[in-house]
Amino acid sequence: MKKVAFIFPGQGSQSVGMGKDFFENSDIAKEMISKASKRLNINFEELLFEENDKLGQTEYTQPAILLVSSIANAIFKEKCDVVPEFVLGHSLGEFSALVAAGALDYLDAVELVHRRGLFMNEACSGGGAGMMALVGLGDKIVEDICKEQQELGKQVWPANYNMDGQLVLAGIKADLESLVDTFKEAGAKRAIVLDMSVASHCELLTSAVENLKPYLEEYLKDEFSPVISNVTAEAYSTKDEAIELLSEQLVSPVKYKQSVSANASSVDMMIEFGNGIVLKGLNRKICKATPTVNVSDMESLEKVLGELND
């Protein structure tokens, strides 16, 4: 059987209706959604399957995405006993990866990321936080501009290294808006301030770190299968490492492309679990030699199971 990695998407992959096919066709999905609803006192059937305003709010988005990813992975594991060489997630997806690695129970993880979202909102509340998507610039150019602007008193940081020529910045929205022309003059094809009120993976989330740590201490297990860290692009497998790296992840950029580049050659295939194909799209540009497939409903699940044995 092929060597595989399990990968998990982060915030931005959500959409109304995600996970519904699993729910309608799997008792595992029904049970996991029911238990998560009771754990958080949130009606996940309504949150996931009906039009609502909550799905776009960080404290609801994060548990919803993690729950659907964990359901997809759990149904897959029931049908196939392949053990991944490593697991990897993008931002929030690192917590889904920890569930797959045996570091977290999925119900504990659902609560953990719900609280993580609340702490992120609290840290950014009233501060005018925001994020910006950049296309067409090299990492060093962006890093140099951010450093220059920080020296001038502006609060802007690289937040997500998604692929070559695609970065996301975080900081104060007014500061980001003031730099649109600067980035375009430097050669950016696009510089778009996103409709977000949270600035992920930057120093504005410092207060969230201490709030999150007690829950990491309580819920993480002592040892687990290797997980690739967003912070270092390297594997970790102990509770102490996880607490340090997941705390640092809140205020450090997500090194997604570096993580994939450093580890893709050790597997024959990467399997994305959860809604959509965000990571599959990024991986096409990062590592063309290693294919990525996705499990987002029962049909795609059966297709992946077939490809594993080809």
C-alpha positions in Angstrom: 0.0 0.0 0.0 1.1 3.5 -0.7 2.9 5.7 1.9 0.5 8.6 2.8 0.3 11.7 4.9 -2.9 13.1 6.3 -3.4 16.8 5.9 -6.1 19.1 7.3 -7.4 22.6 6.2 -7.8 25.7 8.3 -10.1 28.7 8.5 -11.4 29.8 5.2 -12.3 26.3 4.0 -15.8 26.4 5.6 -19.1 26.5 3.6 -22.7 25.9 4.5 -23.6 22.2 3.9 -20.1 20.9 4.7 -20.2 17.4 6.1 -23.9 16.8 5.2 -23.2 13.9 2.9 -21.3 12.2 5.8 -24.1 12.9 8.2 -26.8 11.5 5.9 -24.8 8.3 5.1 -22.7 7.5 8.2 -23.7 6.6 11.8 -20.2 7.7 12.8 -20.9 11.2 11.5 -24.3 11.4 13.2 -22.8 10.3 16.6 -19.8 12.7 16.4 -22.1 15.7 15.5 -24.5 14.8 18.3 -21.8 14.5 20.9 -20.1 17.7 19.8 -23.5 19.5 20.0 -23.9 18.4 23.6 -20.3 19.2 24.6 -20.5 22.8 23.4 -24.2 23.4 23.6 -24.1 24.3 19.9 -26.5 22.8 17.4 -23.9 21.6 14.9 -26.6 20.4 12.5 -27.9 24.0 12.2 -24.4 25.5 12.1 -23.2 23.2 9.4 -26.2 22.6 7.2 -28.4 25.7 7.4 -27.8 29.3 6.3 -26.6 31.3 9.3 -24.3 34.1 10.4 -22.4 32.1 12.9 -20.3 29.9 10.6 -18.2 32.9 9.6 -17.5 33.8 13.3 -14.1 32.5 14.4 -15.3 30.8 17.6 -17.8 28.8 15.6 -15.8 28.4 12.4 -12.9 26.7 14.1 -14.9 23.8 15.8 -17.1 23.4 12.7 -14.1 22.9 10.4 -12.3 20.6 12.9 -15.4 18.5 13.4 -16.0 17.9 9.7 -12.3 17.1 9.2 -12.3 14.7 12.1 -15.5 13.0 10.8 -13.9 12.5 7.4 -10.8 11.0 9.0 -12.8 8.8 11.4 -14.9 7.3 8.6 -11.7 6.8 6.5 -10.0 5.0 9.4 -13.0 2.7 9.8 -12.6 1.5 6.2 -8.8 1.6 5.9 -6.1 0.9 8.5 -3.2 2.7 6.7 -1.0 4.5 9.1 0.3 7.9 7.9 4.0 8.7 7.8 3.0 12.1 9.3 0.1 14.4 9.7 0.0 18.1 9.0 -2.6 20.9 9.2 -2.8 24.5 8.1 -3.2 26.8 11.1 -6.4 25.6 12.8 -5.9 22.4 10.8 -2.9 21.5 13.1 -5.5 20.7 15.8 -7.4 18.4 13.4 -4.0 16.8 12.7 -3.4 16.3 16.5 -6.8 14.4 16.7 -5.7 12.1 13.8 -2.3 11.6 15.5 -3.9 10.5 18.8 -2.9 13.6 20.7 -6.4 14.9 21.3 -9.8 13.4 21.7 -12.0 15.0 19.0 -14.5 16.3 21.6 -11.7 17.9 23.7 -10.4 19.4 20.4 -13.7 20.8 19.5 -13.9 22.6 22.8 -10.3 23.6 22.6 -10.6 25.4 19.3 -13.9 27.0 20.2 -12.1 28.6 23.2 -9.1 29.4 20.9 -11.4 31.3 18.6 -12.9 33.2 21.6 -9.4 34.1 22.9 -8.4 35.3 19.5 -11.4 37.5 19.3 -10.8 38.9 22.8 -7.2 39.7 21.9 -8.2 41.6 18.8 -11.4 43.2 20.2 -11.5 47.0 19.6 -7.9 47.0 18.2 -8.8 47.4 14.5 -7.1 44.1 13.6 -7.1 42.7 10.1 -5.4 40.6 7.4 -4.2 41.1 3.9 -3.7 38.7 1.0 -0.6 39.3 -1.2 0.0 37.7 -4.6 3.1 37.9 -6.8 5.9 38.9 -4.3 8.8 36.8 -3.0 9.0 36.2 0.7 12.1 38.3 1.3 10.6 41.4 -0.3 7.5 41.1 1.9 9.6 40.4 5.0 11.8 43.4 4.3 8.8 45.8 3.7 7.2 44.6 6.9 10.4 45.1 8.9 10.8 48.6 7.5 7.2 49.5 8.3 7.6 48.1 11.8 10.5 50.4 12.4 8.2 53.2 11.4 5.7 52.2 14.0 3.3 50.2 11.9 2.0 46.8 13.1 2.2 44.4 10.2 3.6 40.8 10.1 3.8 37.9 7.6 1.1 35.4 8.9 0.8 32.6 6.3 3.3 31.3 3.9 0.9 29.4 1.6 3.0 28.9 -1.5 5.6 30.8 -3.6 4.1 34.2 -4.4 1.2 33.9 -2.1 1.4 35.2 1.5 -1.1 36.5 4.0 -0.2 39.3 6.3 -1.7 40.2 9.7 -1.8 43.3 11.8 -3.7 46.6 12.3 -6.1 46.9 9.4 -5.4 50.6 8.9 -1.7 49.9 8.7 -2.3 47.2 6.1 -4.6 49.4 4.1 -1.9 52.1 4.1 0.6 49.7 2.5 -1.5 48.5 -0.5 0.2 50.9 -2.9 3.6 50.1 -1.4 3.2 46.4 -2.1 1.9 47.0 -5.6 4.8 49.3 -6.4 7.1 46.5 -5.2 5.5 44.2 -7.8 2.5 42.6 -6.1 -0.2 41.5 -8.6 -2.8 41.7 -5.8 -2.8 43.3 -2.4 -6.3 42.8 -0.8 -7.3 43.7 2.7 -9.6 40.8 3.8 -12.9 41.1 5.5 -11.7 39.9 8.9 -11.6 41.4 12.4 -9.0 38.9 13.8 -5.2 39.1 13.0 -4.0 35.5 13.2 -0.4 34.4 13.8 1.0 37.7 14.9 2.0 39.6 18.1 -1.5 41.0 18.5 -2.6 37.6 19.8 -0.1 37.5 22.7 -2.8 37.7 25.4 -4.5 34.6 23.8 -1.4 32.5 24.4 -1.7 32.4 28.2 -5.4 31.9 28.0 -5.1 28.8 25.8 -2.2 27.1 27.7 -4.3 25.6 30.6 -6.6 23.9 28.1 -3.6 22.5 26.2 -2.2 21.2 29.5 -5.5 19.6 30.3 -6.5 18.0 27.0 -3.2 17.0 25.3 -2.0 13.4 25.7 1.6 12.7 26.6 2.8 11.0 23.4 1.4 10.6 19.9 2.3 10.0 16.3 4.4 12.6 14.5 2.8 15.9 13.7 4.4 18.6 11.6 4.6 21.9 13.3 3.3 25.1 11.6 6.0 27.0 13.5 9.1 24.9 12.7 8.0 22.7 9.7 9.4 19.8 11.7 7.8 16.9 13.5 7.0 16.7 17.2 5.4 13.9 19.2 5.2 14.9 22.9 2.9 16.9 25.1 5.6 19.3 26.2 6.6 20.1 22.6 2.9 20.5 21.6 2.2 23.0 24.4 5.2 25.1 23.4 4.6 24.9 19.6 0.8 25.4 19.7 1.2 28.4 22.0 3.9 29.9 19.7 1.7 29.1 16.6 -0.7 31.8 17.7 1.9 34.6 17.4 4.1 33.1 14.7 3.6 32.7 10.9 2.2 29.4 9.5 5.0 27.8 7.5 2.7 25.7 5.3 4.7 25.7 2.1 7.9 25.0 4.0 6.2 22.1 5.8 5.0 20.5 2.6 8.3 21.1 0.7 10.3 19.5 3.6 8.2 16.4 4.0 6.3 15.6 0.8 9.1 13.4 -0.7 8.7 10.9 2.2 5.2 9.9 1.0 3.5 8.7 -2.2 0.3 10.7 -1.6 -1.2 13.3 0.7 -4.8 13.0 1.7 -6.7 16.1 2.6 -9.6 15.5 5.1 -12.4 18.0 5.4 -14.4 20.5 3.3 -13.1 21.6 -0.1 -9.8 21.3 -1.8 -7.9 24.3 -0.5 -4.7 22.4 0.4 -4.9 20.2 -2.7 -4.8 23.5 -4.7 -1.8 24.8 -2.8 0.0 21.5 -3.0 -0.2 21.4 -6.8 2.0 24.5 -6.8 4.3 23.4 -4.0 5.1 19.8 -4.7 3.9 18.6 -8.2 5.7 15.3 -7.8 3.5 14.2 -4.8 -0.2 14.1 -5.6 -2.8 15.3 -3.1 -6.3 13.8 -3.0 -9.3 14.8 -0.9 -11.9 13.2 1.3 -14.8 15.6 1.6 -17.8 13.3 1.1 -18.6 9.6 0.7 -17.9 9.6 -3.1 -14.5 11.1 -2.7 -13.8 8.7 0.1 -14.4 5.7 -2.0 -12.3 7.2 -4.8 -9.4 7.7 -2.5 -9.7 4.1 -1.1 -9.5 2.8 -4.6 -6.4 4.9 -5.4 -4.6 3.7 -2.3 -4.5 0.2 -3.7 -3.7 1.1 -7.3 
